[in-house]
Amino acid sequence: MAEGHPHLSTYVPEHPSHLVPKLGDNRSMDQPDTKIRLAAMAATFVALLVISVPFIWQRGIEAEPAGAVSEATVLEPVASHSDAAGDPARASGAACMADAKPANLDFTFPDLEGKQVTLSDFKGKVILLNFWATWCGPCKAEIPGFVELQTKHKNDLVVIGLSVDDPADKAKAFATEYKINYPVVLGLGREEVQEAYGPIWGIPASFLISRDAKVCKRHLGIAPKAVFDKEITALL
C-alpha cells in the first residue's frame, strides 16, 4: 500500500530446503533435472506470493446470522487497498496527494437520533470519513482506533462513521457497545455518495479530507491506527 497501507513481506529462500536434492550414489535417480527444479521453485514462489496478498473477507465474518443481514447491500467487506504507487505526494511524504480532488461535502444524512447532518457542517476541520457497516468484521477492527484518534485530536479532527445500510436501531446499539465518540450517520444504501468518493469496491473505506475540503488520502480496506494518526497529524 504505498504509505498508509500495510504490506506483508515474504521471504523466499534462495534454496528452499524441500527443493534441495538428496545426495546419493545415483545422482540421475535422486536429483531432478533443471527444468523440473525451476518449475518447482516458480510454483513455490507463486504460492508464497498468493498467501502474502491481503485476505478478502466475505460478508458474514464476525457478523450477525445471515438472516439478520440486509440483502440489499451492494458492498462487500474487503481487505485490499488502493495502491498509490507512483503518487509523487506519497513519495515525498506530502500531506496531500498531488492530484487531490475537492471533497463533496453537500450530502446530508440522518444521525442516530434522527437529526439531519450535512458533511459541510464540519468544514474547517480535518475529516476522516469512514464507510462501514455493523456486519463488516474488518470495519469493527478499525473502530477502537478511530475512537482513540477522535479523543486525541478532538479539537481539530472529526471522524464520521457513514453506515452504508444499517437501520438506526442497529447502528445505535452498535455505537453504544463500541463506545463510539464521533458522529455516526446513516447512508441507507445511497449509491450517489459512494460514487462521489469512489469507486468504492468494498468496505471499510476511509477518506481523509483536509481543512480546505480536499480528499488527501484514501484507504480502501483496513489500515492501522498509526497510519491514520500520521496522516491526520500531517494535515493539522
Residue pairs with C-beta under 8 A, 6 or more apart in sequence:
1 7
1 81
1 82
1 83
1 84
1 223
2 81
2 83
2 84
2 85
2 87
2 90
3 84
3 90
3 93
3 227
4 81
4 84
4 90
4 217
4 219
4 223
4 227
4 228
4 230
4 231
5 81
5 83
5 219
5 221
5 223
5 227
6 54
6 223
6 224
6 227
8 52
8 53
8 54
9 52
10 48
10 49
10 51
10 52
12 44
12 45
12 48
16 41
16 44
19 37
19 40
19 41
19 44
21 27
21 30
21 31
21 32
21 37
22 30
23 30
24 30
32 40
53 80
54 79
54 80
54 81
54 221
55 79
56 78
56 79
56 80
57 76
57 77
57 78
57 79
57 136
57 137
57 138
58 76
58 77
59 69
59 73
59 76
59 77
59 135
59 136
60 66
60 69
60 135
61 77
61 137
62 137
62 140
63 69
63 134
63 135
63 136
63 137
64 134
64 135
69 135
70 165
72 165
72 189
73 133
73 135
73 164
73 165
73 189
74 189
74 191
75 131
75 133
75 164
75 165
75 194
75 200
75 201
75 202
75 203
76 202
76 203
77 133
77 136
77 137
77 138
77 139
77 202
77 203
77 204
78 138
78 201
78 202
78 203
78 220
78 221
79 138
79 221
79 222
80 202
80 220
80 221
81 219
81 220
81 221
81 223
82 218
82 219
82 220
82 221
84 90
84 97
87 97
87 98
87 99
88 94
88 98
89 95
89 96
89 97
89 98
89 100
90 97
95 210
95 216
95 231
95 234
95 235
96 210
96 214
96 216
96 217
96 235
97 215
97 216
97 217
100 210
100 214
100 215
100 216
101 214
101 215
102 213
102 214
102 215
103 119
103 127
103 129
103 197
103 207
103 209
103 213
103 214
103 215
104 119
104 196
104 197
105 118
105 119
105 120
105 122
105 123
105 209
105 213
106 118
106 119
106 120
107 118
107 119
107 190
107 192
107 193
107 196
108 116
108 117
108 118
108 119
109 116
109 117
109 162
109 185
109 186
109 187
109 190
110 116
110 117
110 168
110 185
110 186
111 117
111 183
111 184
111 185
111 186
112 168
112 171
112 172
112 175
112 184
112 186
114 168
117 183
117 185
119 127
119 129
119 160
122 158
122 160
123 211
123 213
124 211
125 156
125 157
125 158
125 211
126 153
126 156
126 157
126 158
126 208
126 209
126 210
126 211
126 232
126 235
126 236
127 157
127 158
127 159
127 160
127 207
127 208
127 209
128 146
128 149
128 157
128 158
128 159
128 160
128 206
128 207
128 208
128 209
128 228
128 232
129 160
129 162
129 197
129 206
129 207
129 209
130 139
130 142
130 146
130 159
130 160
130 161
130 162
130 204
130 205
130 206
130 207
131 162
131 164
131 187
131 194
131 197
131 200
131 203
131 204
131 205
131 206
132 139
132 142
132 143
132 161
132 162
132 163
132 164
132 203
132 204
133 139
133 163
133 164
133 165
133 166
133 203
134 140
134 163
134 166
134 170
134 171
134 174
135 166
136 203
136 204
138 203
138 204
138 221
138 222
139 203
139 204
139 222
140 178
141 222
142 204
142 206
142 222
142 223
142 225
143 161
143 178
143 180
144 178
145 224
145 225
145 228
146 159
146 161
146 180
146 182
146 225
146 228
147 178
147 179
147 180
147 181
147 182
148 225
149 157
149 159
149 225
149 228
149 229
149 232
150 157
150 158
150 159
150 181
150 182
151 181
152 229
153 232
153 233
153 236
156 236
157 232
157 236
158 182
158 183
159 182
159 183
160 182
160 183
160 184
160 185
161 175
161 180
161 182
161 183
161 184
161 185
162 185
162 187
162 193
163 171
163 184
163 185
163 186
163 187
164 187
164 189
164 194
164 203
165 187
165 188
165 189
166 174
166 186
167 186
168 186
171 184
171 186
172 184
174 180
175 184
187 193
187 194
194 200
197 205
197 207
197 215
197 218
198 205
200 220
201 220
202 220
202 221
204 219
204 221
204 222
205 218
205 219
205 220
205 221
206 218
206 219
206 223
206 228
207 215
207 217
207 218
207 219
208 215
208 216
208 217
208 218
208 228
208 231
208 232
208 235
209 215
209 216
210 216
210 235
211 235
216 231
216 235
217 231
219 227
219 228
